[in-house]
Amino acid sequence: MQIDFDEVYGQYYNIVYRYLLSLTGDKHLAEDFTQETFYKALKSIDTYNPEMKMLSWLCTIAKNTYFTWAKRHKKQKAFSEIDETNTDNIIDRLIDCEDTAEIYKALHSLDEPYKEVFSLRVLGSLPYSKIAELFGKTESWARVTYHRSKAMIKERMNNE
């Protein structure tokens, strides 16, 4: 399968950039990480599995790029407790906090698809319709999965 990387870059650049901007909170870092993400994707395009959605693959590379940097620099971003009444503005609630490691630990202890759906919704700011498309499911499935994952994270944070 031949992939036109210029087309992939043009189609997904803004989405990957916004995803990384939500993770970093810094437009310059987001730009750098976006470029690094596409560089890594181009370098390893021969390992791309066409059964996986291209956006999921790119977001995974982007997320790993950011987490690698965050571990090295100890500058992680976290989110405050999620407001039940206004989940659309969660990205605006990303703040520095002392509980960063615990929040990420709770997030990463979730099973799939909860972990990925939550990350795509909160950190990637993707609408439910796009998440549903990525998983080949309905928008209702995406909403329910997101809300379940949010509840699991809250529960795990309260238990620690």
C-alpha positions in Angstrom: 0.0 0.0 0.0 1.4 3.3 -1.1 0.8 6.3 1.2 1.1 9.9 0.0 2.7 11.4 3.0 2.2 15.0 1.8 -1.5 14.3 1.8 -1.4 12.7 5.3 0.5 15.7 6.6 -1.9 18.2 5.1 -5.0 16.3 6.3 -3.8 15.6 9.9 -1.4 18.4 10.8 -3.9 20.6 12.5 -5.5 17.8 14.5 -2.2 16.5 15.8 -1.1 20.1 16.5 -4.2 20.8 18.6 -3.8 17.5 20.4 -0.3 18.3 21.3 -1.2 21.9 22.2 -3.7 20.5 24.7 -1.0 18.3 26.2 1.7 20.9 26.4 -0.2 24.2 26.9 2.6 25.8 24.8 2.2 26.6 21.1 6.0 26.5 20.4 6.4 23.1 22.1 3.2 21.8 20.3 4.7 22.9 16.9 8.0 21.2 17.7 6.3 18.0 18.8 4.0 18.1 15.8 7.0 18.3 13.5 8.7 15.5 15.4 5.6 13.4 15.3 5.4 13.6 11.5 9.2 13.0 11.2 8.8 9.8 13.3 5.8 8.8 11.3 7.6 9.3 8.0 10.6 7.4 9.3 8.5 4.4 10.3 5.8 4.5 7.7 6.7 1.0 6.6 5.5 -0.2 10.0 2.1 1.4 9.7 -0.7 -1.1 9.8 -3.4 0.0 7.4 -6.1 -1.7 9.5 -5.4 1.1 12.1 -6.8 4.6 11.5 -4.1 6.9 10.4 -5.2 9.6 13.0 -5.0 7.0 15.9 -1.5 6.1 14.8 -0.3 9.7 14.5 -1.9 10.6 17.9 -0.1 7.6 19.5 3.2 8.8 18.1 2.4 12.4 19.3 1.4 11.2 22.8 4.5 9.1 23.2 6.7 12.0 21.9 5.2 14.3 24.5 5.4 11.7 27.4 9.0 11.0 26.6 9.8 14.7 26.7 7.8 15.2 29.9 9.6 12.4 31.7 13.0 13.9 30.8 12.1 17.4 31.7 9.7 16.7 34.6 7.3 19.3 33.2 4.0 17.4 33.0 0.6 18.9 32.5 -2.5 17.7 34.3 -6.1 18.5 34.5 -8.2 19.6 37.5 -11.3 17.7 38.6 -13.7 17.4 35.7 -16.7 19.6 35.9 -19.8 17.3 35.4 -21.8 20.2 33.8 -19.3 21.4 31.3 -17.1 18.8 29.7 -16.7 20.8 26.5 -14.2 23.2 28.1 -12.0 20.6 29.8 -8.9 21.6 27.8 -9.3 25.1 29.3 -9.0 23.4 32.7 -5.6 21.9 32.1 -3.3 23.3 34.8 0.0 22.6 36.5 -0.5 20.6 39.7 1.3 18.4 42.2 -0.9 15.5 41.4 0.2 15.1 37.8 1.8 11.7 38.2 -1.2 10.4 40.1 -3.6 11.6 37.5 -1.6 10.1 34.7 -1.2 6.9 36.7 -5.0 6.7 37.1 -5.5 7.4 33.4 -2.9 4.8 32.3 -4.3 2.1 34.6 -7.5 2.2 32.6 -8.1 -0.6 30.1 -8.7 0.1 26.4 -10.8 1.6 24.9 -11.5 3.8 28.0 -7.9 5.1 28.2 -7.8 6.0 24.5 -11.3 7.5 24.3 -10.6 9.7 27.4 -7.3 10.8 25.9 -8.8 11.6 22.6 -11.7 13.5 24.1 -9.9 15.5 26.8 -6.3 15.8 25.6 -7.0 15.6 21.9 -10.2 17.7 22.1 -11.9 15.5 19.5 -15.7 15.5 19.2 -17.6 12.4 20.0 -18.4 11.9 16.3 -14.7 11.8 15.4 -13.9 9.4 18.2 -16.8 7.1 17.1 -15.4 7.2 13.6 -11.9 6.2 14.7 -13.3 3.2 16.6 -15.9 2.3 14.0 -18.6 2.7 16.6 -21.6 5.0 17.2 -21.5 8.5 18.7 -23.5 7.2 21.7 -20.9 4.5 22.3 -18.2 7.2 22.3 -20.2 9.3 24.8 -20.9 6.4 27.1 -17.3 5.1 27.0 -15.9 8.6 27.8 -18.2 9.1 30.7 -17.4 5.7 32.1 -13.7 6.4 31.8 -14.1 9.7 33.5 -15.9 8.0 36.4 -13.2 5.4 36.7 -10.4 8.0 36.9 -12.3 9.9 39.6 -12.8 6.7 41.5 -9.2 5.8 41.3 -8.1 9.3 42.3 -10.5 9.2 45.3 -9.2 5.7 46.4 -5.6 6.9 46.6 
